[in-house]
């Protein structure tokens, strides 16, 4: 056995030189399954007249499910066309529905809404206004509610989403992958990763680059083509 002081020296050498330490195996992230532009259009078209349609339209901004379901009316500016992420709604076992503040400052973001989403929200808000005049309405102050004004349970939205997938026969993806779909389609259109990162509310652009490297790497051909153009005669 080594004297106790030699043990300390040995561990100090290991700490000072991380190369001596055995690195844990890296967890390989799978490539998220996403829809094509045509599949997105098929899905959105299938939502015509659906009372939850605007939820999925907002999901195409990269908003998380909890951010959409927890969206208060006061965070929606239809005149300017902006939505502000200030809270999210989660179901916690034994506690029920809980409102939480976004985990990071980046998650608390402003999103400029495109016209097609504003139109879907307008239709939704008119329907909501009519429902709010009904007897028994319980005002929650949320954009998306049940028919009596209370918060929507995430599980009910997931059930509705799966039903729509069966109707449209589109590739089955988790609700969260609507967010991945938006990011992938934007990156494929050469939207700068920094802008996509801000839209998604990622804590760092590094997260965006690592999550969507399978999309960004093929985009390197853009750089290659540009270099070819620079030196071509």
C-alpha angles and dihedrals in degrees: 000000000000119000110260093251091055089054089056091050091050093052092044090055090051093049093047092048109044089183087076091060123087109246117224115245113271117246108235113222116221120231107258116242110243139175128250122241090260092051090051090053091049090052095047091048090054089058095066108133093005114137092221095045096111091058090065093043089056089047086064088067089065094256116152120242092249091049091054097045091045094048111129121212089239090063093058119085107186094175094058094029099237135129123198122210107221105147144002133220120229135174111230118191113250089008103062123209113002130185113220133184115240112275096232137030089243090060090058094076144144119239124199107220121222118231097256090057093047089054091052090048092050090056090048094049092050089053090047092051091053092049091049090065091061121106112261095029111155109203111220097168090235126132092224119045144149119268089273096049102259126128119280119245111236091226091060091053091049090050090051091048093052090050090054090051090055091049095049096036089221121155108286112250132163116259089249090062090070082074091050090048092056093048093048095048092049093049090049087057088056095252105164112263090231090062091047090049091053091048093052094044093236115174090231139008086237088071090052093048093049095044095049101031089122088064098037097048095061087050087069085086086074089062091045092051091048091053090049089052092050095056099034118112 
